Amino acid sequence: MPRPTRELRDVVFIDGVRTPFGKAGPNGMYHETRSDDLVIKCIRELLRRNPSLPPERIDDVAVAATTQIGDQGLTIGRTAALLAGLPKSVPGYAIDRMCAGAMTAVTTTAAGIAFGAYDVVIAAGVEHMGRHPMGEGVDPNPRIVAEKLVDPSALVMGQTAENLHDRFPHLTKQRADAFAAASQAKLAKAYADGKVQPDLVPVATRSAEHGWGLATADEPPRPGTTVEDLAALKTPFRSHGRVTAGNSAGLNDGATAALLASADAAVELGLAAKMRLVSYSFAGVEPEFMGVGPVPATDKALAQAGLSMDDVGLIEINEAFAVQVLAFLDHYGIADDDPRVNPYGGAIALGHPLASSGVRLMTQLAKAFEDRPEARYGITTMCIGIGMGGTVIWENPHHADYGREAAA
């Protein structure tokens, strides 16, 4: 008998939420809050915001974490689903691609939707860098350095950023500081304009010293930061270097979650699509120059979609380091202050809780699509530790030509 064939289905982004991001460490607002409780709160909020979705219709829950031990271990996708109150019939799993964990949770489950294995999924990410610092419990194979598979600097993200400054000397510290100050200013304006708050999930926090509290806003931002302020900061990764705490994302705690569905299931269940998935790609690069990863990933994703950067009206790029964003912008001939780029600020201001950041980018892009209906396509892109990049291209449902090719 001939094998049955399947037509790929359209995948849509229904909703995305996140906790306010906190500072990692003893003084951070989540220091005594469990990591899994953060992502559980996000899953519950998705259900609350989308009451037409019967919980039993969720086909899988993928939760990313970079450090999968302690309260970020034990197949966290399954345990978080159970603790969030989903039916026991809803499965779940854990996933890891370092900084792109949540992004990979989205693309992996989206592929399942396109193939027909799922109708509705939750893709999420969480990282509590205060409880689980990057690299905790890691035992790198000695061959990695002994056989010179990579330079030792590849294992220290800040050093890879210094390497980028070396490779591209025109990407100066002054440019990096200016970009960082702009990120802080854009986020401050976004807060003032009410663009951030609607997708934040309030989280109850506890402290043995201070008692109970409620996290309702991001902790890392430093509004009013100036280039002069940043110029005075130390360069911890190299003497007389260029990478500082001010032009890099911090060490942070937080969680995100997204609801994805097939276009048909969304219509059936009365779920409004905020974006349509167009294409995605991941690519590897030299680990020592991890920050250039978004370039080949974006080239591949654009080629798959039959698009060029001229077709892209909005860009959400993770600001792990300012120099990494500048390398991406320079490659495509995009100005440092192009209004398409991170219009509501980025990780330098908000923070970067590793595996959770991919969905944060998507949530901000969905909001920007709503505000800019003239932008038909947008991308979410990020560099990834150990030398990778990931890019997802989305279509804006508010654009006049939305879905035209898909319907043809």
C-alpha angles and dihedrals in degrees: 000000000000115000114254115251127220131209115221113247128222114258121211133194107231104178144341132198138173142187118251105271117247136202114260119240140046093312095049120108093239097046093117096031120101119246095227091052089061095057092040088059090054093050091050091049092054089055092047092050093048105045094164089068113091106218091228089063091069105104101193143354119217116189122184127208128165097208104044102190135100112001090357093056138067095082090302095199091064098040093045090051091053094045091048089060099252116151116273087243090070110091127207143185144188125248136187135197097143110240092005096054096117091040089054091046087057097046094044095050091040089057088054090052092048090050092049099249092114138028100188131015142170117225117189146161137204136182128177101187091175092061096030114029117203108277097021109158093000118145108189114206106255090226089072090072101019092058091039094239085150136003112260089245088070089076094058112066095203090055091052087056090053087051089056090054087052093050094046106033091175087068092083130187088248091060091046092051092048091052091048093051089050091052090056091048094049092050092049090053091046090054091047090050093048095243097129106039101067093068097044120105113214110233127202110230131193134207127183088217103039103025125222124351140169123237108212103151138038115274103205103063119111105194115198094034111156134201087246090057091051094047090064096056124109122252103229099182098055137010107258088003129149105232115091139166087259099057094041135065114263133234106276150171124222150111138227136190136189134196115219130181143168111267090244094050090048090056092045093051098040094246116151115224117231095185140002121226111240105172143325139199142179125204138185126231136172104302090222088062097039093152095072091063095103091063101066091035090055093045090054095046092048091049091050090052095044090239138124130212088261087069093056114097100177133031126195106186122174111245100217086148128358092231090057091055091046091053089054094047093047092051091058096037093247119152119244090242098041107149091224091068120088094326092185097043129264148237095302086068102025102038133241116250090187110231094031100057100084093069091044088060091050094048091052092047090052089053091048090050089056091051095043110041090167089070105086099180133032135177136216112202139166144172117245131211120259090034114303142118134203132200133182122189119208136187123226114237090202092064117104092236097044113152095357095135092040090055095044 
